[in-house]
Amino acid sequence: MLYREAGQFKSTYAEDMQIFPIRQDRIGVILLLAVAFLVVPFVATQYWFSALLIPFLVLSLATLGLNILTGYAGQISLGTAAFMAVGAFMAYNAELRIPGMPLLGSFIIGGLCAAAVGVVFGLPSLRIKGFYLAVATLACQFFVLWAINRVGWFTNYSSSGVISAQKMVILGYTFDTPASKYVLTLSIVVVLALLAKNLMRSETGRAFMAVRDMDVAAEVIGIPMMKTKLLAFAISSFYCGVAGALYAYCYLGTVEPEAFVLDLSFRVLFMVIIGGVGSIMGSFVGAAFITLLPIFLNLATEVIANTFDIEISHAVVSNAELMIFGGLIIFFLIVEPNGLARLWQIAKEKLRLWPFPH
């Protein structure tokens, strides 16, 4: 059929090791990016940008950061929202206090500060693992929000604690419309996703996966345990920090501690589980699923209410959403631990073997 490798010969090592070795995958990614960059900004409405596309991209980046740590390096973390908060507030302060600081530079500083915090709270991973490590990272969530609320420097001594994000200006162009914010967010997410995809194929990525599969055996063959685990925390926290800065600047328009509560950490963790642990594509699939599910439930509720002439309260819809989330997590943990991304891989394998699928 259309998805076949027959006739695609590779004569060099570079061709064999490229990010997308199959021609159909390269064409599909190019077409997807072309639609995202050249079509969506002109056809999507303001609602689509503000309520769907921008939060989907930001949460995909945060999920990707957590997936690097949990899916590839095998280290559990419940402090994703805390790292996002560090990135958002440090980007705000870098833009505020450093004269002439470019916006992208502020985002990078926010990511680096989040990476530093991630390394500090990743130190327990050298001694503990599993549930105990999750509790240690959970402490990061409470400590970071406590520090932001108690230390006035982070919020520029704002009495309300809610501060407006600065205008986003890059090379003289102001990103003040939903479409321009979408393009900026999309560009950053695409670049970081490609870097993550390449990182997982490098020596560092293989070291992460070796530690995930069996850390004792990895240490025996010479992989430095301290360096590898702390590097995983640093890279993961950097991605979450940049996602937090985008969350504050491109989505909310404000920098506030209440936007980075524990519920956000669990939402990102659910996206990893449903999308696929240890999968770059799974991070985007999980974020899309959980972002679109509430909208689907609202539409389904309206259809049911209009069809049967009954009134369904918002509380029922919210509780149904939580129950569906929980049921899906249990379903994927039991039936397909690798999530929706694994189902797509199985479909591709069947297409490659058609008409003789297993």
DAMO-V562117 format. One record per residue. N is the residue number from 1. RES is the residue in one small letter. PSI is psi in degrees with one decimal (NA if undefined). Layout:
# DAMO-V562117
n	res	psi
N	RES	PSI
N	RES	PSI
This chain:
# DAMO-V562117
n	res	psi
1	m	-150.8
2	l	-26.9
3	y	79.1
4	r	147.7
5	e	-4.3
6	a	130.0
7	g	-3.2
8	q	85.3
9	f	143.9
10	k	119.7
11	s	-7.1
12	t	160.3
13	y	-36.8
14	a	-39.7
15	e	-36.7
16	d	-25.1
17	m	12.6
18	q	160.8
19	i	-43.4
20	f	89.4
21	p	-23.3
22	i	132.8
23	r	-39.4
24	q	-36.2
25	d	-42.1
26	r	-44.1
27	i	-42.7
28	g	-42.9
29	v	-42.0
30	i	-43.0
31	l	-41.0
32	l	-44.2
33	l	-37.0
34	a	-43.2
35	v	-43.2
36	a	-38.3
37	f	-35.4
38	l	-20.9
39	v	-51.5
40	v	-43.8
41	p	-20.5
42	f	-17.1
43	v	-22.6
44	a	150.0
45	t	170.2
46	q	-35.9
47	y	-42.9
48	w	-41.8
49	f	-50.6
50	s	-35.5
51	a	-19.8
52	l	-61.7
53	l	-48.4
54	i	-48.6
55	p	-34.2
56	f	-45.3
57	l	-43.3
58	v	-46.1
59	l	-29.6
60	s	-41.0
61	l	-42.6
62	a	-40.7
63	t	-38.7
64	l	-41.7
65	g	-44.9
66	l	-34.4
67	n	-34.1
68	i	-40.3
69	l	-48.8
70	t	-45.5
71	g	-38.8
72	y	-38.0
73	a	-10.8
74	g	20.3
75	q	123.0
76	i	139.4
77	s	136.4
78	l	20.3
79	g	25.0
80	t	-44.7
81	a	-33.4
82	a	-43.1
83	f	-36.5
84	m	-39.3
85	a	-41.9
86	v	-45.4
87	g	-42.5
88	a	-49.0
89	f	-34.6
90	m	-32.9
91	a	-40.1
92	y	-45.2
93	n	-33.7
94	a	-41.0
95	e	-31.1
96	l	-40.1
97	r	-13.7
98	i	112.1
99	p	134.9
100	g	11.6
101	m	122.0
102	p	154.7
103	l	-45.7
104	l	-33.5
105	g	-38.3
106	s	-40.6
107	f	-41.2
108	i	-41.6
109	i	-41.8
110	g	-41.8
111	g	-39.5
112	l	-39.7
113	c	-40.1
114	a	-37.3
115	a	-40.1
116	a	-43.3
117	v	-39.4
118	g	-37.6
119	v	-42.1
120	v	-46.8
121	f	-4.9
122	g	-10.8
123	l	-37.7
124	p	-21.8
125	s	-15.8
126	l	-18.8
127	r	-30.2
128	i	165.1
129	k	171.9
130	g	-133.0
131	f	-39.4
132	y	-36.1
133	l	-37.2
134	a	-40.1
135	v	-38.7
136	a	-42.1
137	t	-27.5
138	l	-33.4
139	a	-33.8
140	c	-40.2
141	q	-48.1
142	f	-37.2
143	f	-43.8
144	v	-46.0
145	l	-36.3
146	w	-44.0
147	a	-40.6
148	i	-38.6
149	n	-28.9
150	r	-30.7
151	v	111.6
152	g	-20.8
153	w	-35.3
154	f	-38.1
155	t	14.9
156	n	37.0
157	y	37.7
158	s	135.1
159	s	-33.3
160	s	-21.9
161	g	-7.4
162	v	117.8
163	i	145.0
164	s	136.8
165	a	148.2
166	q	162.6
167	k	141.1
168	m	110.3
169	v	124.0
170	i	118.9
171	l	39.4
172	g	-6.5
173	y	130.3
174	t	125.9
175	f	86.6
176	d	-4.7
177	t	155.5
178	p	-38.2
179	a	-42.5
180	s	-37.3
181	k	-37.3
182	y	-45.1
183	v	-41.7
184	l	-47.3
185	t	-44.8
186	l	-42.6
187	s	-45.8
188	i	-42.4
189	v	-42.1
190	v	-45.0
191	v	-46.5
192	l	-33.9
193	a	-41.8
194	l	-37.5
195	l	-41.4
196	a	-40.9
197	k	-41.7
198	n	-36.1
199	l	-39.2
200	m	-16.1
201	r	-1.7
202	s	-178.9
203	e	-38.0
204	t	-44.7
205	g	-39.8
206	r	-33.4
207	a	-40.2
208	f	-49.0
209	m	-31.0
210	a	-42.3
211	v	-37.5
212	r	-44.5
213	d	-44.0
214	m	100.4
215	d	-33.2
216	v	-45.9
217	a	-37.1
218	a	-40.8
219	e	-33.9
220	v	-37.6
221	i	3.6
222	g	7.2
223	i	121.9
224	p	113.7
225	m	-44.6
226	m	-48.7
227	k	-43.6
228	t	-46.6
229	k	-43.6
230	l	-34.2
231	l	-38.2
232	a	-43.2
233	f	-40.3
234	a	-47.9
235	i	-44.2
236	s	-45.4
237	s	-33.8
238	f	-46.3
239	y	-43.1
240	c	-36.1
241	g	-44.1
242	v	-39.7
243	a	-38.6
244	g	-40.6
245	a	-43.2
246	l	-36.5
247	y	-40.8
248	a	-42.9
249	y	-44.9
250	c	-27.6
251	y	-59.4
252	l	-40.7
253	g	-3.1
254	t	158.8
255	v	106.9
256	e	143.0
257	p	-31.9
258	e	-13.5
259	a	-11.6
260	f	50.5
261	v	176.0
262	l	-31.2
263	d	-35.2
264	l	-38.0
265	s	-43.2
266	f	-36.6
267	r	-44.1
268	v	-39.7
269	l	-39.4
270	f	-38.0
271	m	-38.1
272	v	-44.7
273	i	-46.6
274	i	-40.6
275	g	-42.8
276	g	119.1
277	v	131.1
278	g	38.2
279	s	126.9
280	i	-46.9
281	m	-34.3
282	g	-29.6
283	s	-40.8
284	f	-38.6
285	v	-44.0
286	g	-41.6
287	a	-40.5
288	a	-41.5
289	f	-48.8
290	i	-26.9
291	t	-37.8
292	l	-22.4
293	l	-46.3
294	p	-37.1
295	i	-40.9
296	f	-41.9
297	l	-39.2
298	n	-42.7
299	l	-42.8
300	a	-37.7
301	t	-43.1
302	e	-40.9
303	v	-44.7
304	i	-42.3
305	a	-40.5
306	n	-34.9
307	t	-45.9
308	f	5.1
309	d	50.7
310	i	162.2
311	e	125.3
312	i	123.8
313	s	159.6
314	h	-28.8
315	a	-39.2
316	v	-42.5
317	v	-42.4
318	s	-44.1
319	n	-36.8
320	a	-37.9
321	e	-45.2
322	l	-40.3
323	m	-38.6
324	i	-41.3
325	f	-51.3
326	g	-42.8
327	g	-40.0
328	l	-39.2
329	i	-46.0
330	i	-41.5
331	f	-48.2
332	f	-33.8
333	l	-33.3
334	i	-50.8
335	v	-48.7
336	e	87.2
337	p	-22.9
338	n	2.3
339	g	-164.6
340	l	-30.4
341	a	-35.7
342	r	-35.8
343	l	-36.8
344	w	-38.0
345	q	-40.4
346	i	-41.1
347	a	-41.0
348	k	-39.4
349	e	-38.5
350	k	-37.4
351	l	-35.9
352	r	-26.8
353	l	-1.8
354	w	138.6
355	p	26.5
356	f	58.3
357	p	151.0
358	h	NA
